Amino acid sequence: MHIFIGGAYNGKHEYVINWLKEQDLFDVEWYIGQLPQNPTSETIVVSGLERVIKPLLEQDERKLATQITEQLQSFDKKHRVIIIATEMGRGIVPIDQQDRQLRDTCGRLYQQLFAVSEHVTRIWYGLAEKIK
């Protein structure tokens, strides 16, 4: 699993598109705002995890993070999994309780995903920094 993380509008998608080309990875399925169900491509890219989490905020955040992590890990056994994650925790704390909960749940999910991922790359305005 390879995670690319950065702030909103920091060039993550464009970077990943170019990175996939450089790696000669063309058999790719994109899942934006949803989790894969039955992927058939060699590589799957998952983006917009905050949109997956938002309607499920009534669930326990640790259990939800674990469930999503395990699902993505199961795909990683048969496919190359690329995750594009939006950093939400380095900015201003949201006033709205639901937005704070979304930020916290994404943070828990990212912690679990980073722990099991082979590679983590931060994208900062189109520039890549290897973290793991």
C-alpha positions as CSV (number, residue, x, y, z in Angstrom):
1,M,0.0,0.0,0.0
2,H,1.3,3.5,-0.9
3,I,-0.3,6.6,0.7
4,F,0.0,10.1,-0.8
5,I,-1.1,12.7,1.7
6,G,-1.4,16.5,1.6
7,G,-3.6,19.4,2.1
8,A,-6.6,20.2,-0.1
9,Y,-5.6,21.5,-3.5
10,N,-1.9,20.6,-3.0
11,G,-1.6,18.7,-6.3
12,K,-2.0,15.1,-4.9
13,H,-4.1,13.8,-7.8
14,E,-2.0,15.3,-10.5
15,Y,1.1,14.0,-8.8
16,V,-0.3,10.5,-8.5
17,I,-1.4,10.5,-12.2
18,N,2.1,11.4,-13.3
19,W,3.7,8.9,-10.8
20,L,1.5,6.1,-12.1
21,K,2.8,6.9,-15.7
22,E,6.4,6.9,-14.5
23,Q,5.9,3.5,-12.9
24,D,4.3,2.2,-16.1
25,L,1.1,1.4,-14.3
26,F,-1.8,1.8,-16.7
27,D,-4.3,-0.9,-15.5
28,V,-5.8,1.4,-12.9
29,E,-9.2,1.8,-11.3
30,W,-10.1,5.0,-9.5
31,Y,-12.5,5.1,-6.5
32,I,-13.2,8.7,-5.5
33,G,-15.4,9.1,-2.4
34,Q,-16.1,5.3,-2.2
35,L,-14.4,2.1,-1.3
36,P,-13.7,-0.6,-3.9
37,Q,-16.2,-3.4,-4.1
38,N,-14.9,-5.9,-6.7
39,P,-11.8,-4.3,-8.3
40,T,-10.5,-6.0,-11.4
41,S,-7.4,-3.9,-12.2
42,E,-3.9,-4.5,-11.1
43,T,-3.8,-1.1,-9.4
44,I,-6.6,0.7,-7.4
45,V,-6.5,4.3,-6.4
46,V,-8.7,5.3,-3.5
47,S,-9.4,9.0,-2.8
48,G,-11.9,11.0,-0.8
49,L,-11.9,8.8,2.3
50,E,-13.5,11.7,4.2
51,R,-16.6,11.3,1.9
52,V,-16.7,7.6,2.9
53,I,-16.5,8.4,6.6
54,K,-18.9,11.4,6.7
55,P,-22.2,9.5,6.6
56,L,-20.9,7.0,9.1
57,L,-19.9,9.4,11.9
58,E,-22.4,7.9,14.3
59,Q,-20.2,4.8,14.5
60,D,-17.3,4.4,16.9
61,E,-14.4,6.2,15.3
62,R,-11.8,3.5,16.2
63,K,-14.0,0.7,15.0
64,L,-14.8,2.5,11.8
65,A,-11.1,3.3,11.1
66,T,-10.2,-0.4,11.8
67,Q,-13.0,-1.6,9.5
68,I,-11.8,0.6,6.6
69,T,-8.2,-0.2,7.2
70,E,-8.9,-4.0,7.1
71,Q,-10.9,-3.7,4.0
72,L,-8.1,-1.8,2.2
73,Q,-5.6,-4.3,3.5
74,S,-7.6,-7.1,2.0
75,F,-7.5,-5.5,-1.4
76,D,-3.7,-4.9,-1.0
77,K,-3.2,-8.7,-1.0
78,K,-4.3,-9.0,-4.7
79,H,-3.9,-5.4,-6.0
80,R,-1.5,-2.5,-5.7
81,V,-3.4,-0.1,-3.5
82,I,-2.7,3.6,-3.8
83,I,-4.5,6.0,-1.3
84,I,-4.8,9.7,-1.8
85,A,-5.5,11.2,1.7
86,T,-6.4,14.8,2.4
87,E,-4.7,16.2,5.5
88,M,-7.3,17.7,7.8
89,G,-5.6,17.9,11.2
90,R,-2.9,20.6,10.7
91,G,-5.3,23.5,10.3
92,I,-7.7,25.4,12.4
93,V,-10.0,23.3,14.6
94,P,-13.5,23.3,13.1
95,I,-16.2,25.0,15.1
96,D,-18.9,22.6,13.9
97,Q,-19.0,19.4,16.0
98,Q,-19.6,17.1,13.0
99,D,-16.6,18.7,11.2
100,R,-14.4,18.1,14.3
101,Q,-15.6,14.5,14.5
102,L,-14.8,14.0,10.8
103,R,-11.3,15.4,11.3
104,D,-10.7,13.2,14.3
105,T,-12.0,10.0,12.6
106,C,-9.9,10.7,9.5
107,G,-6.9,11.2,11.8
108,R,-7.5,7.8,13.5
109,L,-7.9,6.1,10.1
110,Y,-4.7,7.7,8.7
111,Q,-2.8,6.6,11.8
112,Q,-3.8,3.0,11.2
113,L,-3.2,3.2,7.4
114,F,0.2,4.7,7.9
115,A,1.2,1.9,10.3
116,V,0.4,-0.8,7.8
117,S,1.5,1.0,4.6
118,E,4.8,0.2,3.0
119,H,5.2,3.8,1.6
120,V,3.9,7.2,2.7
121,T,4.6,10.3,0.6
122,R,3.6,13.8,1.6
123,I,2.6,16.1,-1.3
124,W,3.2,19.8,-0.6
125,Y,2.1,22.0,-3.5
126,G,3.1,19.4,-6.1
127,L,6.4,18.5,-4.4
128,A,6.9,15.0,-2.9
129,E,8.5,14.2,0.4
130,K,9.0,10.6,1.3
131,I,7.9,10.0,4.9
132,K,8.1,6.2,5.0
